[in-house]
């Protein structure tokens, strides 16, 4: 689970300005961090199907944000993919 301090640190790294909390870049980076943490949980608890479902929903949500960003501004999309080290599909 993301604590408030971790979340603010993530937001500061990718925010466009100091009040930015809802841009696609911020949302993608927060989702990526949550996905990473939940993946670690699922490695220990393989039979936790409820968490697996949540993970799949987060991955789909991140994919939706990335598609939106790719349509709207390809430069911002490329920078966030490079910054978060995500693979391009």
C-alpha positions in Angstrom: 0.0 0.0 0.0 1.3 3.5 -0.9 1.8 5.8 2.1 1.1 9.5 1.8 4.8 10.3 1.7 5.6 7.8 -1.0 2.7 9.1 -3.1 3.8 12.7 -2.7 7.4 11.7 -3.7 6.1 10.0 -6.8 3.9 13.0 -7.7 6.8 15.4 -7.3 9.0 13.4 -9.7 6.6 13.5 -12.7 4.3 16.5 -12.0 4.1 19.1 -14.7 3.7 21.9 -12.1 3.6 22.0 -8.3 -0.2 21.7 -8.1 -0.4 18.8 -10.6 -2.0 15.7 -9.1 -4.3 14.5 -11.9 -2.4 14.5 -15.1 -2.0 11.2 -17.0 1.7 11.2 -16.2 1.0 11.3 -12.4 -1.7 8.7 -12.6 0.4 6.3 -14.7 3.4 6.7 -12.3 1.2 6.1 -9.2 -0.5 3.1 -10.9 3.0 1.7 -11.8 4.2 1.9 -8.2 1.0 0.2 -6.9 1.4 -2.5 -9.6 5.0 -3.1 -8.6 4.0 -3.5 -4.9 1.1 -5.7 -5.6 3.2 -7.9 -7.9 5.5 -8.5 -4.9 2.6 -9.5 -2.8 1.3 -11.9 -5.3 4.7 -13.6 -5.6 4.3 -14.6 -1.9 0.5 -15.4 -2.1 -0.2 -17.1 -5.4 -3.8 -18.0 -4.5 -4.9 -14.5 -3.6 -7.3 -14.2 -6.5 -9.0 -11.0 -5.3 -5.7 -9.1 -5.3 -4.9 -10.6 -8.7 -8.2 -9.2 -10.1 -7.3 -5.8 -8.6 -3.9 -6.0 -10.3 -5.4 -6.7 -13.7 -7.8 -3.8 -13.3 -4.8 -1.5 -12.4 -2.9 -2.7 -15.4 -5.9 -2.1 -17.7 -6.3 1.4 -16.2 -2.7 2.3 -16.7 -2.9 1.1 -20.3 -6.0 3.3 -20.9 -4.1 6.4 -19.5 -1.1 5.6 -21.7 -3.3 5.2 -24.8 -4.9 8.6 -24.1 -1.5 10.2 -23.6 -0.2 8.7 -26.8 -3.1 10.1 -28.8 -2.9 13.6 -27.2 0.8 14.2 -26.9 3.4 11.8 -28.2 6.3 13.6 -26.6 4.8 13.4 -23.1 4.0 9.7 -23.7 7.6 8.9 -24.8 9.0 10.8 -21.8 6.8 9.0 -19.3 7.5 5.6 -20.8 11.2 6.3 -20.7 11.1 7.6 -17.2 9.2 4.7 -15.8 11.0 2.2 -18.0 7.8 0.7 -19.5 7.8 -1.3 -22.6 6.1 0.1 -25.7 3.4 -2.1 -27.1 
